[in-house]
Amino acid sequence: MTNQENSGFSHFDAEGNARMVDVSAKAETTRVAEASGNIRMSSEAFELVRSGQVAKGDVLGIARVAGILAAKKVHELIPLTHPLLITSVNVDFAFQNEQNLINIKATVGICGKTGVEMEALTAVSIAALTIYDMCKAVDKTMVISDICLLKKTGGKSGTFIR
């Protein structure tokens, strides 16, 4: 048994060296991943975002575009990921009024040989960071939290639901 088989991590060869996984023999399947995360902020910043009154512009519109762009560039950010021909990316937001929190959800789809979990997680992360950037003049105490994979379908490992 190789070190890779012992560890269960596919991004290492038998000697423990980092490698990009060879997916050439894998079948193309439809794959979808959903991720979410939160950004909590002051009531002032929350109300400005919700009412569209942030001086820098449409916070959620810009964050949505940033999340979509980030999903398409994961291979440039995370060293051992594959460049992918993504077929869909959706980034949505939900206001949690009682907590001054914005929930961010990203859904990424592909018909390919590898999953899009990293793309969905990156879309959420960059959307949250964009919200932070656009609101930091009003609130530097914002907290980004709970970024996680909610669901993934397709591929050899099948369906995962948190």
Z-matrix of the N, CA and C atoms (Angstrom, degrees):
N
C 1 1.456
C 2 1.533 1 108.78
N 3 1.326 2 115.89 1 132.34
C 4 1.465 3 120.32 2 -178.76
C 5 1.524 4 110.41 3 -79.68
N 6 1.332 5 115.35 4 167.38
C 7 1.461 6 120.25 5 175.62
C 8 1.522 7 110.28 6 -59.18
N 9 1.347 8 116.07 7 -37.36
C 10 1.462 9 120.26 8 179.51
C 11 1.520 10 109.93 9 -61.80
N 12 1.324 11 116.57 10 -44.24
C 13 1.457 12 119.56 11 -179.25
C 14 1.525 13 110.93 12 -67.48
N 15 1.321 14 117.13 13 -35.08
C 16 1.457 15 120.63 14 177.53
C 17 1.518 16 111.85 15 -66.52
N 18 1.315 17 116.48 16 -40.67
C 19 1.461 18 120.40 17 -173.84
C 20 1.527 19 112.42 18 -81.30
N 21 1.323 20 117.53 19 -29.44
C 22 1.453 21 120.75 20 -174.52
C 23 1.519 22 112.97 21 80.31
N 24 1.326 23 118.31 22 3.31
C 25 1.459 24 122.12 23 178.75
C 26 1.512 25 109.14 24 -98.82
N 27 1.334 26 116.50 25 119.93
C 28 1.462 27 120.89 26 -175.53
C 29 1.521 28 113.61 27 -81.08
N 30 1.327 29 118.81 28 -8.47
C 31 1.457 30 121.18 29 -177.96
C 32 1.527 31 112.97 30 -90.12
N 33 1.338 32 116.87 31 16.32
C 34 1.461 33 121.42 32 176.34
C 35 1.516 34 109.29 33 -129.45
N 36 1.336 35 116.39 34 141.21
C 37 1.460 36 119.71 35 176.38
C 38 1.528 37 109.61 36 -84.78
N 39 1.334 38 116.68 37 -175.82
C 40 1.463 39 121.85 38 -176.40
C 41 1.522 40 112.66 39 -60.40
N 42 1.327 41 117.61 40 -25.51
C 43 1.464 42 121.38 41 179.47
C 44 1.528 43 112.60 42 -92.60
N 45 1.315 44 117.33 43 0.06
C 46 1.454 45 120.78 44 179.61
C 47 1.515 46 114.35 45 89.16
N 48 1.333 47 117.60 46 10.64
C 49 1.462 48 121.34 47 178.86
C 50 1.526 49 110.60 48 -83.87
N 51 1.323 50 115.46 49 144.18
C 52 1.465 51 120.29 50 177.84
C 53 1.520 52 109.76 51 -65.35
N 54 1.346 53 115.78 52 143.34
C 55 1.467 54 120.82 53 177.52
C 56 1.517 55 109.39 54 -152.48
N 57 1.317 56 114.47 55 155.28
C 58 1.458 57 119.75 56 171.60
C 59 1.527 58 105.94 57 -84.96
N 60 1.308 59 116.54 58 130.67
C 61 1.457 60 121.55 59 -178.56
C 62 1.525 61 109.64 60 -64.18
N 63 1.335 62 116.61 61 135.48
C 64 1.467 63 121.97 62 176.79
C 65 1.526 64 108.32 63 -81.69
N 66 1.324 65 116.64 64 112.90
C 67 1.466 66 120.96 65 -179.14
C 68 1.524 67 112.11 66 -105.01
N 69 1.320 68 117.18 67 9.97
C 70 1.472 69 120.24 68 -173.59
C 71 1.522 70 113.41 69 -60.47
N 72 1.317 71 118.95 70 -30.37
C 73 1.465 72 121.22 71 -178.30
C 74 1.529 73 112.65 72 -88.11
N 75 1.312 74 117.77 73 -8.08
C 76 1.463 75 121.21 74 -178.22
C 77 1.526 76 110.70 75 -75.21
N 78 1.318 77 115.50 76 148.41
C 79 1.466 78 121.41 77 176.97
C 80 1.519 79 109.92 78 -79.87
N 81 1.319 80 116.01 79 145.05
C 82 1.456 81 120.25 80 173.41
C 83 1.520 82 108.44 81 -75.44
N 84 1.318 83 115.89 82 130.14
C 85 1.458 84 121.55 83 176.18
C 86 1.526 85 107.94 84 -136.95
N 87 1.321 86 114.97 85 162.43
C 88 1.455 87 119.87 86 173.64
C 89 1.518 88 107.48 87 -76.35
N 90 1.322 89 115.61 88 127.99
C 91 1.462 90 121.86 89 -177.79
C 92 1.520 91 108.71 90 -131.34
N 93 1.319 92 115.54 91 139.95
C 94 1.459 93 121.32 92 178.72
C 95 1.527 94 107.45 93 -137.30
N 96 1.328 95 116.31 94 139.87
C 97 1.464 96 121.32 95 174.50
C 98 1.513 97 109.11 96 -130.94
N 99 1.329 98 115.57 97 140.44
C 100 1.462 99 122.59 98 176.21
C 101 1.519 100 108.00 99 -121.94
N 102 1.327 101 116.11 100 133.91
C 103 1.461 102 121.56 101 177.17
C 104 1.519 103 108.33 102 -133.68
N 105 1.322 104 115.71 103 160.49
C 106 1.461 105 119.24 104 176.45
C 107 1.515 106 110.37 105 -145.83
N 108 1.316 107 114.64 106 166.85
C 109 1.451 108 122.29 107 176.37
C 110 1.513 109 108.36 108 -167.48
N 111 1.323 110 115.78 109 173.07
C 112 1.459 111 121.12 110 -176.74
C 113 1.515 112 111.34 111 -130.65
N 114 1.314 113 115.24 112 153.58
C 115 1.458 114 121.30 113 167.04
C 116 1.531 115 107.13 114 -131.89
N 117 1.322 116 114.42 115 121.27
C 118 1.463 117 121.90 116 179.20
C 119 1.523 118 107.85 117 -102.00
N 120 1.332 119 116.06 118 140.85
C 121 1.467 120 120.02 119 -176.04
C 122 1.514 121 110.19 120 -145.79
N 123 1.315 122 115.21 121 173.84
C 124 1.466 123 120.50 122 177.18
C 125 1.526 124 109.65 123 -63.67
N 126 1.316 125 115.70 124 158.97
C 127 1.462 126 119.57 125 178.57
C 128 1.527 127 110.85 126 -62.46
N 129 1.334 128 116.87 127 -33.91
C 130 1.468 129 120.20 128 178.80
C 131 1.534 130 110.80 129 -64.03
N 132 1.320 131 116.43 130 -50.46
C 133 1.469 132 120.15 131 -180.00
C 134 1.526 133 110.74 132 -63.56
N 135 1.331 134 116.70 133 -41.92
C 136 1.463 135 121.73 134 -179.91
C 137 1.525 136 110.26 135 -58.16
N 138 1.321 137 116.45 136 -46.98
C 139 1.467 138 120.51 137 -178.87
C 140 1.523 139 111.50 138 -66.04
N 141 1.335 140 117.14 139 -37.74
C 142 1.467 141 120.20 140 177.42
C 143 1.529 142 111.12 141 -63.46
N 144 1.329 143 117.29 142 -42.68
C 145 1.477 144 120.49 143 178.76
C 146 1.521 145 109.39 144 -65.43
N 147 1.317 146 116.46 145 -48.73
C 148 1.466 147 120.82 146 -176.83
C 149 1.527 148 112.00 147 -61.09
N 150 1.326 149 116.98 148 -36.41
C 151 1.461 150 120.25 149 -178.10
C 152 1.533 151 113.26 150 -90.32
N 153 1.343 152 116.90 151 -1.60
C 154 1.457 153 120.32 152 179.39
C 155 1.514 154 113.45 153 71.78
N 156 1.327 155 117.62 154 28.69
C 157 1.454 156 121.89 155 -173.88
C 158 1.536 157 114.05 156 -105.74
N 159 1.329 158 118.45 157 8.67
C 160 1.471 159 120.77 158 179.86
C 161 1.526 160 108.71 159 -67.05
N 162 1.323 161 116.12 160 133.39
C 163 1.468 162 121.71 161 -174.21
C 164 1.527 163 113.09 162 -57.47
N 165 1.327 164 117.12 163 -32.81
C 166 1.473 165 120.07 164 -177.67
C 167 1.520 166 113.10 165 -76.15
N 168 1.320 167 118.59 166 -10.61
C 169 1.461 168 120.36 167 176.71
C 170 1.518 169 113.80 168 121.44
N 171 1.312 170 115.45 169 -156.14
C 172 1.468 171 124.42 170 -175.98
C 173 1.531 172 109.96 171 -73.21
N 174 1.315 173 116.60 172 90.72
C 175 1.463 174 122.22 173 -174.16
C 176 1.525 175 111.76 174 -56.79
N 177 1.306 176 117.58 175 -51.71
C 178 1.469 177 119.80 176 -175.44
C 179 1.523 178 111.88 177 -71.80
N 180 1.310 179 118.23 178 -33.29
C 181 1.470 180 120.55 179 175.73
C 182 1.524 181 111.16 180 -63.34
N 183 1.330 182 115.99 181 -45.07
C 184 1.467 183 120.47 182 178.84
C 185 1.530 184 110.32 183 -67.86
N 186 1.337 185 117.03 184 -41.26
C 187 1.471 186 120.33 185 178.91
C 188 1.532 187 111.03 186 -63.54
N 189 1.325 188 116.80 187 -37.20
C 190 1.469 189 120.63 188 178.03
C 191 1.535 190 110.34 189 -62.44
N 192 1.323 191 116.47 190 -48.55
C 193 1.463 192 120.43 191 179.49
C 194 1.528 193 110.52 192 -62.98
N 195 1.329 194 117.25 193 -40.78
C 196 1.477 195 120.80 194 178.43
C 197 1.528 196 110.88 195 -61.66
N 198 1.330 197 116.80 196 -42.06
C 199 1.467 198 120.53 197 178.72
C 200 1.515 199 111.82 198 -63.91
N 201 1.322 200 116.91 199 -42.33
C 202 1.467 201 121.27 200 178.34
C 203 1.528 202 110.13 201 -63.11
N 204 1.313 203 116.32 202 -47.58
C 205 1.468 204 120.75 203 178.77
C 206 1.527 205 111.15 204 -60.21
N 207 1.321 206 116.52 205 -42.35
C 208 1.468 207 120.50 206 -179.87
C 209 1.525 208 111.49 207 -61.98
N 210 1.330 209 117.34 208 -41.53
C 211 1.465 210 120.50 209 179.27
C 212 1.527 211 110.98 210 -59.12
N 213 1.325 212 116.29 211 -34.72
C 214 1.460 213 121.10 212 -178.64
C 215 1.526 214 112.72 213 -77.45
N 216 1.344 215 117.69 214 -12.63
C 217 1.463 216 121.23 215 -174.42
C 218 1.534 217 113.33 216 -116.50
N 219 1.307 218 118.09 217 15.02
C 220 1.467 219 120.63 218 -176.86
C 221 1.516 220 111.84 219 -55.82
N 222 1.325 221 117.45 220 -39.33
C 223 1.468 222 119.83 221 -178.66
C 224 1.529 223 112.34 222 -63.17
N 225 1.335 224 117.53 223 -19.80
C 226 1.459 225 121.13 224 177.04
C 227 1.530 226 111.97 225 -87.06
N 228 1.323 227 117.14 226 -14.41
C 229 1.459 228 122.03 227 -175.48
C 230 1.528 229 113.60 228 -105.65
N 231 1.314 230 116.77 229 -37.68
C 232 1.466 231 121.60 230 -175.02
C 233 1.526 232 107.33 231 -113.41
N 234 1.331 233 117.44 232 114.30
C 235 1.468 234 122.96 233 -164.31
C 236 1.526 235 117.80 234 -52.88
N 237 1.320 236 120.57 235 -39.65
C 238 1.462 237 119.63 236 -171.54
C 239 1.527 238 113.74 237 -103.02
N 240 1.327 239 116.87 238 14.25
C 241 1.465 240 119.88 239 176.87
C 242 1.523 241 109.92 240 -86.07
N 243 1.327 242 114.74 241 158.18
C 244 1.462 243 121.64 242 -178.92
C 245 1.529 244 110.72 243 -92.49
N 246 1.336 245 117.75 244 146.36
C 247 1.466 246 118.95 245 169.24
C 248 1.531 247 107.77 246 -68.08
N 249 1.310 248 117.06 247 132.50
C 250 1.461 249 120.43 248 -173.59
C 251 1.519 250 111.30 249 -124.50
N 252 1.321 251 115.17 250 149.41
C 253 1.456 252 121.86 251 173.51
C 254 1.535 253 106.76 252 -94.99
N 255 1.313 254 114.98 253 83.36
C 256 1.460 255 121.76 254 -177.20
C 257 1.529 256 109.02 255 -68.39
N 258 1.333 257 115.76 256 138.49
C 259 1.463 258 119.77 257 -179.06
C 260 1.524 259 113.18 258 -98.53
N 261 1.344 260 117.70 259 -21.55
C 262 1.465 261 119.36 260 177.83
C 263 1.520 262 110.80 261 -159.62
N 264 1.330 263 114.85 262 146.50
C 265 1.463 264 121.99 263 172.74
C 266 1.519 265 107.39 264 -142.30
N 267 1.318 266 116.68 265 127.30
C 268 1.462 267 122.20 266 173.49
C 269 1.519 268 108.14 267 -124.99
N 270 1.311 269 116.80 268 133.88
C 271 1.458 270 122.89 269 175.20
C 272 1.522 271 106.73 270 -125.01
N 273 1.332 272 115.43 271 121.83
C 274 1.461 273 121.32 272 -177.45
C 275 1.524 274 110.65 273 -125.67
N 276 1.324 275 115.41 274 158.11
C 277 1.453 276 122.17 275 -177.00
C 278 1.518 277 109.72 276 -129.62
N 279 1.338 278 115.52 277 145.21
C 280 1.466 279 120.99 278 174.72
C 281 1.523 280 108.05 279 -134.95
N 282 1.326 281 116.17 280 131.03
C 283 1.461 282 121.64 281 178.88
C 284 1.527 283 109.91 282 -85.29
N 285 1.313 284 116.50 283 130.06
C 286 1.464 285 123.17 284 173.27
C 287 1.531 286 105.93 285 -107.89
N 288 1.320 287 116.21 286 90.53
C 289 1.461 288 122.60 287 -169.94
C 290 1.526 289 113.81 288 -57.74
N 291 1.319 290 117.97 289 -42.30
C 292 1.461 291 121.42 290 -174.81
C 293 1.536 292 111.98 291 -64.48
N 294 1.328 293 116.22 292 -25.59
C 295 1.463 294 120.34 293 -174.15
C 296 1.529 295 113.20 294 -111.08
N 297 1.315 296 118.28 295 2.97
C 298 1.469 297 121.68 296 -174.41
C 299 1.526 298 110.19 297 51.30
N 300 1.306 299 115.17 298 48.67
C 301 1.459 300 122.15 299 -172.85
C 302 1.523 301 109.53 300 -126.54
N 303 1.319 302 115.25 301 140.20
C 304 1.461 303 120.67 302 172.74
C 305 1.516 304 106.77 303 -112.25
N 306 1.326 305 116.05 304 123.26
C 307 1.459 306 121.42 305 175.18
C 308 1.519 307 107.92 306 -90.42
N 309 1.309 308 115.33 307 134.83
C 310 1.466 309 122.13 308 -179.53
C 311 1.524 310 107.31 309 -114.79
N 312 1.313 311 116.41 310 131.98
C 313 1.468 312 120.69 311 177.84
C 314 1.521 313 108.58 312 -130.48
N 315 1.321 314 116.00 313 131.71
C 316 1.464 315 121.54 314 176.91
C 317 1.515 316 109.31 315 -121.77
N 318 1.318 317 115.52 316 138.10
C 319 1.465 318 122.70 317 175.47
C 320 1.520 319 106.77 318 -125.79
N 321 1.334 320 115.50 319 126.16
C 322 1.464 321 121.30 320 -177.55
C 323 1.519 322 108.32 321 -125.04
N 324 1.348 323 116.21 322 136.49
C 325 1.456 324 121.44 323 179.95
C 326 1.513 325 112.07 324 -125.58
N 327 1.325 326 114.29 325 155.88
C 328 1.460 327 121.78 326 179.37
C 329 1.527 328 108.52 327 -159.13
N 330 1.301 329 115.64 328 154.69
C 331 1.458 330 121.35 329 164.01
C 332 1.513 331 103.59 330 -114.63
N 333 1.333 332 116.30 331 101.33
C 334 1.454 333 118.78 332 -172.55
C 335 1.511 334 113.43 333 -161.83
N 336 1.327 335 114.38 334 -167.82
C 337 1.461 336 122.26 335 -174.25
C 338 1.520 337 113.95 336 -99.30
N 339 1.325 338 117.14 337 -4.11
C 340 1.457 339 120.80 338 179.32
C 341 1.514 340 109.19 339 -144.90
N 342 1.322 341 116.02 340 157.40
C 343 1.458 342 121.53 341 -173.86
C 344 1.511 343 114.12 342 -76.78
N 345 1.323 344 114.80 343 173.71
C 346 1.463 345 121.78 344 -176.29
C 347 1.534 346 111.70 345 -122.32
N 348 1.330 347 116.07 346 27.41
C 349 1.461 348 119.21 347 177.68
C 350 1.518 349 111.78 348 -60.76
N 351 1.329 350 117.03 349 -44.85
C 352 1.465 351 120.50 350 -178.51
C 353 1.518 352 110.91 351 -65.06
N 354 1.317 353 117.20 352 -33.54
C 355 1.455 354 120.87 353 179.04
C 356 1.527 355 110.63 354 -67.45
N 357 1.334 356 117.29 355 -42.61
C 358 1.470 357 120.21 356 178.73
C 359 1.531 358 110.73 357 -66.67
N 360 1.324 359 117.51 358 -43.41
C 361 1.467 360 121.24 359 179.20
C 362 1.527 361 111.38 360 -64.13
N 363 1.318 362 116.68 361 -39.30
C 364 1.468 363 120.89 362 179.26
C 365 1.523 364 110.66 363 -68.62
N 366 1.320 365 117.59 364 -39.77
C 367 1.464 366 120.87 365 178.31
C 368 1.530 367 110.44 366 -59.22
N 369 1.327 368 117.06 367 -44.55
C 370 1.464 369 121.13 368 178.40
C 371 1.531 370 110.28 369 -63.32
N 372 1.319 371 116.17 370 -46.30
C 373 1.469 372 120.94 371 -177.43
C 374 1.524 373 111.92 372 -60.55
N 375 1.314 374 116.39 373 -47.15
C 376 1.473 375 120.31 374 -177.42
C 377 1.528 376 110.99 375 -71.97
N 378 1.315 377 117.97 376 -34.75
C 379 1.467 378 119.41 377 174.76
C 380 1.530 379 110.03 378 -61.89
N 381 1.330 380 116.88 379 -42.94
C 382 1.470 381 120.84 380 178.73
C 383 1.526 382 111.06 381 -64.42
N 384 1.321 383 117.11 382 -43.39
C 385 1.466 384 120.26 383 178.76
C 386 1.528 385 111.74 384 -64.63
N 387 1.315 386 116.69 385 -33.77
C 388 1.465 387 120.75 386 177.62
C 389 1.526 388 110.70 387 -67.24
N 390 1.327 389 115.97 388 -42.41
C 391 1.468 390 119.25 389 175.76
C 392 1.527 391 109.36 390 -59.90
N 393 1.318 392 116.44 391 -45.16
C 394 1.469 393 120.32 392 178.45
C 395 1.531 394 110.17 393 -57.39
N 396 1.317 395 116.14 394 -49.18
C 397 1.462 396 120.38 395 -177.98
C 398 1.522 397 111.65 396 -58.82
N 399 1.310 398 116.54 397 -42.69
C 400 1.464 399 120.12 398 -175.99
C 401 1.524 400 113.12 399 -75.48
N 402 1.340 401 117.24 400 -18.20
C 403 1.468 402 121.06 401 -176.71
C 404 1.520 403 113.94 402 -111.71
N 405 1.312 404 118.22 403 -2.86
C 406 1.469 405 120.32 404 -173.32
C 407 1.523 406 114.08 405 -64.47
N 408 1.309 407 118.62 406 -22.41
C 409 1.464 408 120.41 407 176.81
C 410 1.530 409 110.89 408 -66.57
N 411 1.334 410 116.82 409 -27.16
C 412 1.462 411 122.16 410 -179.71
C 413 1.522 412 111.34 411 -94.61
N 414 1.348 413 116.88 412 -35.33
C 415 1.473 414 120.79 413 -173.41
C 416 1.524 415 110.53 414 -148.70
N 417 1.314 416 116.05 415 108.44
C 418 1.470 417 120.43 416 176.74
C 419 1.527 418 112.16 417 -91.15
N 420 1.320 419 117.51 418 -0.17
C 421 1.467 420 120.95 419 -178.17
C 422 1.529 421 113.10 420 -95.11
N 423 1.318 422 118.15 421 7.00
C 424 1.465 423 120.74 422 -178.62
C 425 1.522 424 110.12 423 -56.84
N 426 1.337 425 115.31 424 148.01
C 427 1.468 426 121.32 425 179.94
C 428 1.519 427 108.73 426 -126.56
N 429 1.314 428 115.37 427 125.25
C 430 1.468 429 122.73 428 173.99
C 431 1.517 430 106.40 429 -94.67
N 432 1.341 431 116.97 430 131.31
C 433 1.472 432 118.68 431 -175.11
C 434 1.527 433 112.05 432 -151.69
N 435 1.307 434 113.02 433 168.87
C 436 1.470 435 123.14 434 168.94
C 437 1.520 436 114.72 435 57.61
N 438 1.324 437 117.51 436 33.89
C 439 1.465 438 119.87 437 176.11
C 440 1.527 439 107.43 438 -74.06
N 441 1.338 440 115.26 439 123.17
C 442 1.468 441 118.68 440 -176.30
C 443 1.528 442 110.64 441 -157.02
N 444 1.319 443 113.89 442 160.45
C 445 1.457 444 121.34 443 173.37
C 446 1.522 445 108.12 444 -79.51
N 447 1.326 446 117.05 445 126.63
C 448 1.461 447 121.88 446 177.87
C 449 1.518 448 111.71 447 -91.49
N 450 1.341 449 114.87 448 -41.20
C 451 1.464 450 118.92 449 -173.37
C 452 1.512 451 108.96 450 -160.85
N 453 1.319 452 116.05 451 147.16
C 454 1.459 453 120.92 452 169.55
C 455 1.508 454 107.90 453 -145.41
N 456 1.337 455 115.27 454 142.07
C 457 1.457 456 120.73 455 179.19
C 458 1.522 457 108.71 456 -130.39
N 459 1.323 458 114.98 457 157.18
C 460 1.458 459 121.55 458 177.38
C 461 1.511 460 112.53 459 91.93
N 462 1.304 461 114.34 460 168.10
C 463 1.457 462 120.53 461 178.05
C 464 1.511 463 113.16 462 81.13
N 465 1.317 464 114.36 463 176.81
C 466 1.457 465 123.04 464 -175.80
C 467 1.532 466 112.73 465 -61.58
N 468 1.329 467 116.65 466 -37.42
C 469 1.472 468 119.04 467 -176.74
C 470 1.523 469 113.24 468 -81.47
N 471 1.328 470 117.31 469 -6.16
C 472 1.464 471 120.35 470 174.77
C 473 1.509 472 114.38 471 77.44
N 474 1.317 473 115.38 472 -148.44
C 475 1.458 474 121.85 473 -173.65
C 476 1.519 475 111.63 474 -94.31
N 477 1.325 476 114.94 475 137.67
C 478 1.466 477 122.72 476 172.30
C 479 1.514 478 106.77 477 -123.30
N 480 1.329 479 117.36 478 131.28
C 481 1.450 480 122.32 479 173.78
C 482 1.521 481 107.32 480 -131.35
N 483 1.331 482 115.93 481 126.06
C 484 1.469 483 120.53 482 179.45
C 485 1.509 484 109.39 483 -66.26
